[in-house]
């Protein structure tokens, strides 16, 4: 795998793409379902969990060589695409506003759905 500046350029390019995809997905999904619960963040986290676990499966099966594309996709694109920090702030905002049920629902949905998506991707990669 390339070292130094070139590798960071791959990560930066992936990060730019991932951030734009995250913004597009969250705003689109929130416009469909409203902002009663942050479904855009949930969908991005679930899709990101599935995608990262799929990438991990390709690496474990030795179908994806050690290349700059692993850093571009895994660190850059998916790192910028998933939104754990946003999930945390949204949950804390619910708690600060006394919306305990929404906070609990947000935590449960994000954690369980992301773990399920990751497990599903790993199982599918076992083929």
Sine and cosine of phi, psi and omega as CSV:
sin_phi,cos_phi,sin_psi,cos_psi,sin_omega,cos_omega
0.00,0.00,0.65,-0.76,0.03,-1.00
-0.88,0.48,0.49,-0.87,0.00,-1.00
-0.94,-0.35,0.21,-0.98,0.16,-0.99
0.94,0.35,-0.65,-0.76,-0.16,-0.99
-0.87,0.49,-0.64,0.77,-0.03,-1.00
-0.89,0.46,-0.69,0.72,0.02,-1.00
-0.88,0.47,-0.67,0.74,0.03,-1.00
-0.90,0.43,-0.52,0.85,0.07,-1.00
-0.91,0.40,-0.65,0.76,0.08,-1.00
-0.88,0.47,-0.71,0.70,-0.01,-1.00
-0.89,0.45,-0.68,0.73,0.01,-1.00
-0.89,0.46,-0.68,0.74,0.02,-1.00
-0.89,0.46,-0.71,0.70,0.04,-1.00
-0.89,0.47,-0.65,0.76,0.01,-1.00
-0.89,0.45,-0.65,0.76,0.02,-1.00
-0.90,0.44,-0.70,0.72,0.02,-1.00
-0.90,0.43,-0.72,0.70,-0.02,-1.00
-0.88,0.47,-0.65,0.76,0.01,-1.00
-0.91,0.42,-0.67,0.74,0.03,-1.00
-0.91,0.40,-0.65,0.76,0.05,-1.00
-0.89,0.46,-0.67,0.74,0.01,-1.00
-0.88,0.48,-0.73,0.68,-0.01,-1.00
-0.87,0.49,-0.72,0.70,0.01,-1.00
-0.87,0.49,-0.75,0.66,-0.05,-1.00
-0.90,0.43,-0.74,0.68,-0.05,-1.00
-0.92,0.40,-0.66,0.75,-0.01,-1.00
-0.93,0.36,-0.61,0.79,0.02,-1.00
-0.91,0.41,-0.75,0.66,-0.04,-1.00
-0.92,0.40,-0.67,0.75,0.04,-1.00
-0.89,0.45,-0.53,0.85,0.04,-1.00
-0.95,0.32,-0.47,0.89,0.04,-1.00
-0.97,0.23,-0.70,0.71,-0.15,-0.99
-0.96,-0.29,-0.07,1.00,-0.05,-1.00
0.99,0.15,-0.01,-1.00,-0.06,-1.00
-0.93,-0.37,0.37,0.93,0.05,-1.00
-0.85,0.52,-0.69,0.72,0.19,-0.98
-0.78,-0.63,0.52,-0.85,-0.05,-1.00
-0.98,0.20,0.95,0.31,-0.03,-1.00
-0.91,0.41,-0.49,0.87,0.04,-1.00
-0.87,0.49,-0.71,0.70,0.04,-1.00
-0.90,0.44,-0.68,0.74,0.02,-1.00
-0.86,0.52,-0.76,0.66,-0.03,-1.00
-0.89,0.46,-0.69,0.72,0.01,-1.00
-0.88,0.48,-0.68,0.74,0.00,-1.00
-0.92,0.40,-0.64,0.77,0.01,-1.00
-0.92,0.38,-0.74,0.68,0.02,-1.00
-0.89,0.46,-0.67,0.74,0.02,-1.00
-0.90,0.44,-0.64,0.77,0.05,-1.00
-0.89,0.45,-0.70,0.72,0.03,-1.00
-0.89,0.45,-0.71,0.70,-0.04,-1.00
-0.91,0.42,-0.68,0.73,-0.01,-1.00
-0.93,0.38,-0.63,0.78,0.05,-1.00
-0.92,0.40,-0.57,0.82,0.07,-1.00
-0.91,0.42,-0.70,0.71,0.06,-1.00
-0.85,0.52,-0.71,0.71,0.05,-1.00
-0.85,0.52,-0.66,0.75,0.03,-1.00
-0.88,0.48,-0.69,0.72,0.05,-1.00
-0.88,0.47,-0.63,0.77,0.01,-1.00
-0.92,0.39,-0.72,0.70,-0.02,-1.00
-0.90,0.43,-0.55,0.83,0.04,-1.00
-0.99,0.12,0.05,1.00,0.01,-1.00
0.87,0.49,0.51,0.86,0.05,-1.00
-0.99,-0.11,-0.12,0.99,0.05,-1.00
-0.78,-0.62,0.96,-0.29,-0.06,-1.00
-0.92,0.39,0.30,-0.95,0.08,-1.00
-0.92,0.40,0.97,-0.25,-0.09,-1.00
-0.60,-0.80,0.21,-0.98,0.05,-1.00
-0.91,0.42,-0.31,0.95,0.00,-1.00
-0.93,0.37,-0.48,0.88,0.07,-1.00
-0.89,0.45,-0.69,0.73,0.02,-1.00
-0.94,0.33,-0.63,0.77,0.01,-1.00
-0.86,0.51,-0.73,0.69,-0.06,-1.00
-0.99,0.14,-0.80,0.60,-0.13,-0.99
-0.95,0.32,-0.72,0.69,-0.05,-1.00
-1.00,0.03,-0.77,0.64,-0.08,-1.00
-0.96,0.27,-0.95,0.32,-0.11,-0.99
-0.88,0.48,-0.83,0.56,-0.07,-1.00
-0.96,0.28,-0.50,0.87,0.07,-1.00
-0.90,0.44,-0.63,0.78,0.03,-1.00
-0.99,0.13,-0.44,0.90,-0.05,-1.00
-0.96,0.27,-0.69,0.72,-0.03,-1.00
-0.97,0.23,0.37,-0.93,-0.23,-0.97
-0.69,-0.72,0.79,0.61,-0.02,-1.00
-0.88,0.47,-0.61,0.79,0.01,-1.00
-0.91,0.42,-0.62,0.78,0.06,-1.00
-0.90,0.43,-0.69,0.72,0.06,-1.00
-0.83,0.56,-0.69,0.72,-0.01,-1.00
-0.89,0.46,-0.73,0.68,-0.02,-1.00
-0.91,0.41,-0.66,0.75,0.02,-1.00
-0.88,0.47,-0.67,0.74,0.01,-1.00
-0.91,0.41,-0.70,0.72,0.03,-1.00
-0.89,0.45,-0.58,0.82,0.05,-1.00
-0.90,0.43,-0.68,0.73,0.09,-1.00
-0.85,0.53,-0.72,0.69,-0.02,-1.00
-0.89,0.45,-0.70,0.72,0.01,-1.00
-0.89,0.46,-0.48,0.88,0.00,-1.00
-1.00,-0.07,0.16,0.99,0.04,-1.00
0.96,0.26,0.27,0.96,-0.02,-1.00
-1.00,-0.07,0.92,0.39,-0.10,-1.00
-0.88,0.47,-0.66,0.75,-0.02,-1.00
-0.89,0.45,-0.66,0.75,0.04,-1.00
-0.92,0.40,-0.63,0.77,0.02,-1.00
-0.89,0.46,-0.72,0.69,0.00,-1.00
-0.90,0.43,-0.68,0.73,0.03,-1.00
-0.88,0.48,-0.66,0.75,-0.01,-1.00
-0.90,0.44,-0.71,0.71,0.02,-1.00
-0.90,0.44,-0.76,0.65,-0.04,-1.00
-0.87,0.49,-0.74,0.67,-0.03,-1.00
-0.90,0.44,-0.71,0.70,-0.03,-1.00
-0.91,0.42,-0.75,0.66,-0.06,-1.00
-0.92,0.38,-0.77,0.64,-0.06,-1.00
-0.92,0.38,-0.69,0.73,-0.03,-1.00
-0.93,0.38,-0.62,0.79,0.02,-1.00
-0.93,0.36,-0.66,0.75,0.06,-1.00
-0.90,0.44,-0.66,0.75,0.04,-1.00
-0.89,0.46,-0.68,0.73,0.01,-1.00
-0.89,0.45,-0.68,0.73,0.04,-1.00
-0.90,0.45,-0.71,0.70,0.04,-1.00
-0.87,0.49,-0.70,0.71,-0.01,-1.00
-0.87,0.49,-0.70,0.72,0.02,-1.00
-0.88,0.47,-0.67,0.74,0.02,-1.00
-0.91,0.42,-0.67,0.75,0.03,-1.00
-0.90,0.44,-0.67,0.74,0.03,-1.00
-0.90,0.43,-0.57,0.82,-0.02,-1.00
-0.95,0.30,-0.36,0.93,0.04,-1.00
-0.93,0.38,-0.44,0.90,0.09,-1.00
0.80,0.60,0.00,0.00,0.00,0.00
